[in-house]
């Protein structure tokens, strides 16, 4: 569904996203971004695409994510350009590749194949997964899913994920038999089996998400022992989708680990903001202000605090950039 908005509203959202005044807090820029994403139109794609001139890797990473979720093929040129820019932050390039997989145009396969041997591991691994995702989407199983179970799955998790859950768990909600100890153990083994393609391991990851039990959360958390930052960052993202309080200890451990990749810690911070339990707020505030924390971690904690405050408020929706207060230069909280 494409939303209709007037030109003055688009101008205000653009000014907020691009920080035209120079004083728009990062978390309000995020709210403007997600409002533009919800519009699902070509004007929104054009405005979001302008944001890649920003210096914040976190913001640009989120721009790419939103363009992928919009599934608008008009975003393909800018996403391919971001992926091809070897001077760009690897986290941003990775997200551009993942967005190409989300849009799933077969025309993107050539550029993804070009970067399968990229010097940056997160980039080449994402290209591998994105290619497999496009191939699956256009396979017999994928086509059947989009015609049958996809709508049901979107009712539970509306995002376009980098890989579909394991066959049998495509509908979003797991049947009781899927949550058996034996099945969770099998999926855990697949998740952690480095001899398998990453796409297959991701499918197990999203299957465990759909099960969502404490045992499934524990199985997912075991993946934090992997040596792939991309893989671990996706587990943190899945915890942000699940919003299970059972995952809080594992996420806090990741956030507090200064030896962990910035990419993984940033995703853990945002997941904690979404879960929004009382004990996570002091940690987010601490890491937002710590001078020794990498910029992307500090910025992620700032956004996560805004998410935490939203989850603990009576606000109707997070993507409220159409409200006059959301795009102002005043911070909405911490």
C-alpha positions in Angstrom: 0.0 0.0 0.0 1.4 3.4 -1.1 0.6 6.3 1.2 -0.3 9.7 -0.2 1.3 12.7 1.5 1.5 16.4 0.5 4.8 18.0 -0.6 5.1 20.1 2.6 5.1 16.9 4.7 7.7 15.3 2.5 9.8 18.4 2.8 9.6 18.3 6.6 10.5 14.6 6.7 13.4 15.2 4.3 14.7 18.1 6.5 14.5 15.9 9.6 16.2 12.9 8.0 19.0 14.9 6.4 19.4 17.1 9.5 19.0 20.2 7.5 19.1 22.4 10.6 22.1 20.7 12.0 20.4 20.1 15.3 18.0 17.2 14.8 18.9 14.4 17.2 19.8 11.1 15.7 16.9 9.2 17.1 14.4 11.7 15.6 16.2 11.3 12.3 15.5 7.5 12.7 11.8 8.2 13.3 11.6 10.4 10.2 13.3 7.5 8.3 10.9 4.9 9.4 8.0 7.3 8.6 9.3 7.6 5.1 9.7 3.8 4.9 6.0 3.4 5.8 5.0 5.7 2.9 6.1 3.1 0.4 6.4 5.5 -2.5 9.0 6.7 -5.0 9.3 10.1 -3.3 10.3 8.4 -0.1 12.9 6.3 -1.9 14.5 9.5 -3.4 14.6 11.2 0.0 16.1 8.2 1.8 18.7 7.8 -1.0 20.0 11.3 -0.3 21.0 10.3 3.2 24.0 8.2 2.0 26.0 11.5 1.9 25.8 11.5 5.7 28.9 10.6 7.8 27.1 8.3 10.3 27.6 4.6 9.3 24.7 3.7 11.6 22.3 6.0 9.8 23.4 4.9 6.4 23.1 1.2 7.4 19.6 1.9 8.4 18.8 3.8 5.2 19.9 0.7 3.2 17.8 -1.6 5.4 14.7 0.5 4.9 15.1 0.7 1.1 15.3 -3.1 1.1 12.2 -3.4 3.2 10.3 -1.1 0.9 11.0 -3.6 -1.9 10.9 -0.8 -4.5 13.1 -1.5 -7.5 13.7 2.2 -8.0 16.1 1.8 -5.0 18.3 -0.7 -6.9 20.7 1.8 -8.5 21.6 3.5 -5.2 22.0 0.3 -3.3 24.2 -1.2 -6.0 26.3 2.0 -5.9 26.7 1.8 -2.1 27.8 -1.9 -2.4 30.3 -1.0 -5.1 31.8 1.8 -3.1 34.8 0.1 -1.4 35.5 3.3 0.6 32.2 3.0 2.4 31.9 1.4 5.8 31.6 -2.4 5.5 28.5 -2.3 7.7 26.8 0.0 5.2 27.9 -2.0 2.2 26.7 -5.2 3.8 23.3 -3.8 4.5 23.1 -2.6 0.8 23.8 -6.1 -0.3 21.2 -7.5 2.1 18.7 -5.0 0.8 19.3 -6.2 -2.8 18.4 -9.6 -1.5 15.3 -8.3 0.1 14.1 -6.6 -3.1 15.0 -9.9 -4.9 15.4 -8.7 -8.4 17.3 -11.2 -10.6 19.0 -8.2 -12.2 20.9 -7.7 -9.0 22.6 -11.1 -9.2 25.5 -9.8 -11.3 26.6 -7.1 -8.9 26.3 -9.5 -5.9 28.4 -12.1 -7.7 31.0 -9.4 -8.3 31.6 -9.0 -4.6 31.6 -12.6 -3.5 35.3 -12.3 -3.1 35.3 -8.8 -1.4 38.2 -8.2 1.0 35.6 -7.5 3.7 34.2 -10.7 5.1 30.8 -9.2 6.1 30.3 -8.0 2.6 31.2 -11.2 0.8 29.1 -13.3 3.2 26.1 -11.0 2.7 26.5 -11.3 -1.0 26.5 -15.1 -0.7 23.3 -15.0 1.4 21.6 -12.4 -0.8 22.2 -14.5 -4.0 20.8 -17.6 -2.3 17.8 -15.6 -1.1 17.1 -14.4 -4.7 17.5 -17.9 -6.1 15.1 -19.3 -3.4 12.5 -16.6 -3.9 12.3 -17.5 -7.6 12.4 -21.3 -6.9 9.3 -23.5 -6.9 9.3 -23.6 -3.1 9.8 -19.8 -2.9 7.1 -19.1 -5.4 4.7 -21.4 -3.5 5.5 -19.6 -0.3 4.8 -16.1 -1.7 1.4 -17.4 -3.0 0.4 -19.3 0.2 2.1 -18.9 3.6 3.8 -15.5 3.1 0.8 -13.5 4.2 0.4 -15.5 7.4 4.1 -15.2 8.2 3.9 -11.4 7.8 1.3 -11.2 10.4 3.8 -12.4 12.9 7.0 -10.9 11.6 6.3 -8.3 8.9 10.0 -7.8 7.9 11.6 -9.2 4.8 14.3 -11.4 6.3 17.7 -12.3 4.6 16.6 -16.0 4.5 13.3 -17.8 5.0 12.8 -20.1 7.9 13.5 -23.8 7.5 10.8 -25.6 5.4 7.9 -26.4 7.6 8.2 -23.2 9.7 7.5 -20.8 6.9 4.1 -19.7 8.2 5.5 -17.6 11.0 4.1 -19.4 14.1 5.5 -22.7 15.0 3.2 -25.7 15.6 3.6 -27.4 19.1 5.6 -30.3 17.6 8.1 -27.9 16.1 9.0 -26.8 19.6 10.1 -30.2 20.7 13.4 -30.7 22.4 14.6 -32.9 19.5 13.6 -30.4 16.8 15.3 -27.5 18.6 18.4 -29.5 19.1 18.4 -30.4 15.4 18.0 -26.7 14.4 20.7 -25.7 16.9 23.1 -28.2 15.3 22.3 -26.7 11.8 22.7 -23.2 13.1 26.2 -23.9 14.4 27.4 -26.2 11.6 30.1 -24.2 9.8 30.3 -26.8 7.1 26.9 -25.7 5.8 26.2 -22.7 3.6 25.4 -19.6 5.5 22.0 -19.5 3.9 21.1 -22.8 5.4 22.3 -21.8 8.8 20.3 -18.6 8.5 17.2 -20.7 7.7 17.7 -22.6 11.0 18.1 -19.2 12.7 14.8 -17.9 11.6 13.1 -21.2 12.3 14.3 -20.9 15.9 12.9 -17.4 16.0 9.5 -18.7 14.8 9.6 -21.2 17.7 10.5 -18.5 20.1 10.6 -20.6 23.3 13.3 -20.1 26.0 15.0 -23.2 24.7 15.0 -21.8 21.2 16.4 -18.5 22.5 19.2 -20.5 24.2 19.9 -22.3 20.9 20.1 -18.9 19.1 22.4 -17.5 21.8 24.8 -20.3 21.2 25.5 -18.7 17.9 27.3 -15.8 19.6 30.3 -18.2 19.8 30.7 -18.0 16.0 33.6 -16.2 14.4 31.5 -14.4 11.8 30.4 -10.9 12.9 27.7 -11.0 10.2 26.2 -14.2 11.7 26.3 -12.9 15.2 24.8 -9.6 14.2 21.9 -11.4 12.7 21.3 -13.3 15.9 21.1 -10.0 17.8 18.7 -8.7 15.1 16.5 -11.8 15.6 16.4 -11.2 19.3 15.2 -7.7 18.6 12.4 -9.3 16.6 11.5 -11.8 19.3 11.5 -9.3 22.1 12.1 -12.2 24.6 13.3 -11.1 28.0 15.1 -14.5 28.1 17.6 -13.1 25.6 18.6 -10.0 27.7 21.6 -11.6 29.5 23.2 -12.8 26.3 22.6 -9.4 24.6 24.0 -7.5 27.5 27.1 -9.7 27.4 27.6 -8.8 23.8 27.1 -5.1 24.3 29.6 -5.0 27.1 32.2 -7.0 25.3 34.7 -4.5 23.9 36.4 -7.2 22.0 33.3 -7.9 20.0 32.7 -6.4 16.5 31.0 -3.0 16.5 28.5 -4.5 14.1 27.4 -7.1 16.6 27.3 -4.7 19.6 25.3 -2.1 17.7 22.6 -4.7 16.9 22.6 -6.0 20.5 22.0 -2.4 21.7 19.0 -1.9 19.5 17.6 -5.3 20.4 17.8 -4.3 24.1 16.1 -1.0 23.4 13.2 -2.9 21.8 12.9 -5.4 24.6 12.8 -2.4 27.0 13.0 -4.1 30.4 14.1 -1.9 33.3 17.5 -3.4 33.8 18.7 -2.6 30.3 18.3 1.2 30.5 21.3 1.9 32.7 23.6 -0.1 30.4 22.4 1.7 27.4 22.9 5.1 29.1 26.4 4.1 30.2 27.5 2.9 26.7 26.0 6.0 25.0 28.2 8.2 27.0 31.4 6.2 27.3 34.2 7.9 25.4 35.9 4.6 24.8 32.9 3.2 23.0 33.0 3.1 19.2 30.8 5.7 17.6 28.3 3.2 16.1 27.8 1.7 19.6 27.2 5.1 21.2 24.8 6.1 18.4 23.0 2.7 18.6 22.5 3.2 22.4 21.1 6.6 21.8 18.6 5.2 19.3 17.9 2.2 21.6 17.1 4.6 24.5 14.6 6.3 22.4 13.1 2.9 21.5 13.1 2.0 25.2 11.2 5.2 26.0 8.7 4.5 23.3 8.1 1.0 24.4 7.5 2.3 27.9 5.2 5.1 26.8 1.6 5.4 25.5 2.8 6.6 22.1 0.7 5.0 19.3 3.6 4.2 16.9 7.4 4.6 16.7 7.4 5.9 13.1 5.7 9.2 14.0 7.7 11.5 11.9 4.5 13.1 10.7 3.9 14.5 14.1 5.2 17.9 14.6 7.3 17.0 17.7 9.1 14.1 16.1 11.0 16.1 13.5 11.9 19.0 15.8 15.4 19.8 17.0 14.6 18.8 20.6 15.4 15.4 21.8 12.5 13.3 22.9 13.9 11.9 26.1 17.4 11.2 27.3 
